[in-house]
Amino acid sequence: MIQSRAADRRAIRPQPIEGARRTQAARLLWTRLVIVVTALVLAAALTLDAAGQHSFSRWATLVWVAAVVVWTVARMVRDVIRGHVGLDILAVMAMVATLAVGEDIAALIIVLMLSGGEALEEFAAHRAKRDLRALLDRSPRTAHVVLHPGDMHSEAVVDVPVEDVVIGDVLLVRPSEVVPVDGALLTGDASFDESSLTGESLPVERTAGDEVLSGSVNGERAVRIRAVRRSTDSQFQQIVALVHAAEQSRAPVVRLADRFAIPFTLVSVVLAGIAWMLSGDPVRLAEVLVLATPCPLLIAAPVAFLGGLSRAAKDGVIMKGGAVIEQLARVRVAAFDKTGTLTRGAPVLIEIRPERGFQADEVLRLAASAEQYSSHTLAAGIRQAAMDRGLILGRSEDAGEIATNGVTATVEGRAVAVGKPAYVAMLAPELRRVELAPGQAAAYVAVDKRFAGALVLADAPRPESAAVVSWLRDHGVERIVMLTGDARPTAESIGAVVGISEVQPELLPGEKVHLAAALRPRPLMMVGDGVNDAPVLAASDIGIAMGARGATAAGDAADVVILVDSLRPLVDAIAIGRRTVRIALTAIWIGITLSIGLMLVAMTGLIPAVAGALIQELVDLATILYALRALTSGRANPIPGFGSAVSGAGRGNALGRAAAADR
C-alpha cells in the first residue's frame, strides 16, 4: 500500500551545490597534475642536458611551458571578464621572458612556484566546501509511517523515505530518534531535545496537540505524531536552505598578494622597458623580467597563511583557508550566541536549598544516588555536582523513572524521589516551590515522603567568557553583541555577567541572519553552535563554531571551528590571524624590495639572465624563510590564567526560553 501512495507524492530532495563543488574539485585536480607533470619535465630536461641532448631538452620545456602559458592566459582572460586581475599576467611574462633568453630551467621553476601557490589555496577552499555536505547527512532520511492507526488487525509500521511523508501521515518516533518532519504530538506528555534547533539546553515538555519540530530528538519513550508539513517545508530543511543561500551570497575575499599585482607588474614592465630602450638590446628586457618573477608574491603569502593555519590547529582551532586568517585579522564586530558559546551549554548545580532537618550534602547525595541511572539532562548535572564535592553515592534499588516527571529509588533503605514539583508533591504534600531567577531550573527532592529540599541548576557562564569579551574590546573590536533565541531576562542576565550590554533575544535562525547582515562596521565575526546557528555562521564574514560538543551543522557552515570546549582559543585565533597577516605582508615587501633593487642593478647589464635566475631563487628563499615565522608561537598567552582549554559539561546549546523552568 505504501508503494501505491508514494506514486502520488511529490518527492522533493535538497539540492546541494554540486556544480560548484565539482568545478572546484576539478581545478584542484588540474593544479596537482600541473605540479606533477612540471616536475617530470624538469627531471627529464636536466637528464637530457646532462646527456648533451640540449635540443630535445629545449623542445620538451618549450612545449610544456607554452601549454601552461596558453592555459594561464585563457584563465586570466576569464578572471578579467569577472573583474579580477591577479598575478597571473606577471607569471606569464616571466615564463615567456625566461624562455626567450633560453633559461628553460628557470621557466619550469616558475611554473612550479605558480602551481604550488595555487595548490595551497585550492586545497583549503575544497576542504571548506566539502565539509558542508555533512549538514545534509544529518538530515533525517527515513520515517516510520503507521498504516491504519488504531486498527488492531491491520495496523502496521513501515519505513519510507522522509521525502515521501505527506501531511496527515501518522509517524512513530522511537526513543532518542530525530523527528523526521514537523508534526503535531498525538501521544500524551513527551520530552524533546530541541537544543540544536532553538538553542534550549533543557528538554522541552510537549503535550498532546503541541507541535514538534523536525530535527529535535525524542526523549525516553516512543511517541506518535501527525505530519503537518512535508520534509522540505519543515524546520530542519529550512535551516539547510538558509545555509546554502548564505554560503552562496557571501562576498568573495581578494587574495592578499593580488592587491600588489597591478602596481608590481607595472613597475616591472616599466623598468624592463626602460632598460631595453636605454641599451637597445632586447636581451636586457629579459634580464630584468627574470628578476621580476612573481614567486615572492605567489609563495610568501600562501606559506605564511599555511603556517598560521598550522599554528592555529595546535591551539585547537581549525581555519578553512587563508582568506579566513585575513578576515580575522581585521574583525571589528563580534556577535555571540549564548548557551554553549558564552555559557557551558548544560545545567550545573548552583545552589542547594535544604528543608529544616536536612543537610545540603545529604540532600545532594541522596538525589544523585537516585538519579544514577537516569538519562535526564538535570540528572547529569546533579550527579556531576555530587562527584565534584567528593560525595559517595549510595546503592540505588527499586529504581524507576516516570518519563518527564522524575525518578524514585530506595537508597540505603530510604525512599527517595527526585523530579518535578507536581510529581514530588504527590509523595510529599508539604512541598514548597522555590523562587527561581531567569534561566534557572529546579529538581525537587523527597525522602521517606518528607520534602527534603530543592536543587537549583542553571546554565552558568564559562569562566573565561568575561575575560575573552574584555580582551576583544581592548584589542580593536568596536562592537560586541549577543544574538540568542533565549528569553530576554535570561539573555540579559548572562550578558551582564560576561560584559555584553547589547543583547538581541528570542531570535529565530532567519532573524539572526538579518540582524547580522545589518551590523556595522565590518568585518563581522559570529560565534555560535547548534543547527540554529548554522545560517548566521555561513552568512557572517567570519563564522566560528564551538565544535567540541556542538552540532555538526554549525561546524560545517563555519569558517573556523574551535575543537576544545572553551572560548579561550578564540583569542588565540584572532592573535594568530593578526600576526600571520603581518608576517605575510612583511614577506611580500621583502620580496618586492629585493626584486626591484635587483631589477635596477640588472638594468645596467651587471646581472646576466642565468645569474639573475639563480639570484631570484635566493630572493624566493629569503621570503619563504621569513614567511615560515608564522609557524612560531609569537607572544605568550594573551589572557593570563586561561592558558588551557576549559572543559565544560555543556554540549553547546542555549538555556530554555522560559524565564524559570521546573524539571
Secondary structure as GFF3:
##gff-version 3
##sequence-region A 1 663
A	DSSP	alpha_helix	2	6	.	.	.	ID=ss1
A	DSSP	alpha_helix	18	50	.	.	.	ID=ss2
A	DSSP	alpha_helix	54	81	.	.	.	ID=ss3
A	DSSP	alpha_helix	88	100	.	.	.	ID=ss4
A	DSSP	alpha_helix	104	131	.	.	.	ID=ss5
A	DSSP	alpha_helix	133	137	.	.	.	ID=ss6
A	DSSP	beta_strand	142	147	.	.	.	ID=ss7
A	DSSP	beta_strand	156	161	.	.	.	ID=ss8
A	DSSP	three_ten_helix	162	164	.	.	.	ID=ss9
A	DSSP	beta_strand	170	173	.	.	.	ID=ss10
A	DSSP	beta_strand	183	185	.	.	.	ID=ss11
A	DSSP	beta_strand	190	193	.	.	.	ID=ss12
A	DSSP	alpha_helix	195	198	.	.	.	ID=ss13
A	DSSP	beta_strand	204	206	.	.	.	ID=ss14
A	DSSP	beta_strand	211	212	.	.	.	ID=ss15
A	DSSP	beta_strand	217	218	.	.	.	ID=ss16
A	DSSP	beta_strand	223	227	.	.	.	ID=ss17
A	DSSP	three_ten_helix	231	233	.	.	.	ID=ss18
A	DSSP	alpha_helix	235	249	.	.	.	ID=ss19
A	DSSP	three_ten_helix	257	260	.	.	.	ID=ss20
A	DSSP	alpha_helix	261	279	.	.	.	ID=ss21
A	DSSP	alpha_helix	282	290	.	.	.	ID=ss22
A	DSSP	alpha_helix	295	314	.	.	.	ID=ss23
A	DSSP	beta_strand	317	319	.	.	.	ID=ss24
A	DSSP	alpha_helix	322	329	.	.	.	ID=ss25
A	DSSP	beta_strand	333	336	.	.	.	ID=ss26
A	DSSP	pi_helix	338	342	.	.	.	ID=ss27
A	DSSP	beta_strand	348	354	.	.	.	ID=ss28
A	DSSP	alpha_helix	360	370	.	.	.	ID=ss29
A	DSSP	alpha_helix	377	388	.	.	.	ID=ss30
A	DSSP	beta_strand	396	402	.	.	.	ID=ss31
A	DSSP	beta_strand	406	411	.	.	.	ID=ss32
A	DSSP	beta_strand	414	419	.	.	.	ID=ss33
A	DSSP	alpha_helix	421	427	.	.	.	ID=ss34
A	DSSP	beta_strand	440	447	.	.	.	ID=ss35
A	DSSP	beta_strand	450	458	.	.	.	ID=ss36
A	DSSP	alpha_helix	465	474	.	.	.	ID=ss37
A	DSSP	beta_strand	479	483	.	.	.	ID=ss38
A	DSSP	alpha_helix	488	498	.	.	.	ID=ss39
A	DSSP	beta_strand	502	504	.	.	.	ID=ss40
A	DSSP	alpha_helix	509	518	.	.	.	ID=ss41
A	DSSP	beta_strand	524	528	.	.	.	ID=ss42
A	DSSP	three_ten_helix	531	533	.	.	.	ID=ss43
A	DSSP	alpha_helix	534	539	.	.	.	ID=ss44
A	DSSP	beta_strand	542	546	.	.	.	ID=ss45
A	DSSP	alpha_helix	552	557	.	.	.	ID=ss46
A	DSSP	beta_strand	560	562	.	.	.	ID=ss47
A	DSSP	alpha_helix	568	602	.	.	.	ID=ss48
A	DSSP	alpha_helix	609	627	.	.	.	ID=ss49
A	DSSP	three_ten_helix	628	631	.	.	.	ID=ss50
A	DSSP	beta_strand	660	662	.	.	.	ID=ss51
###
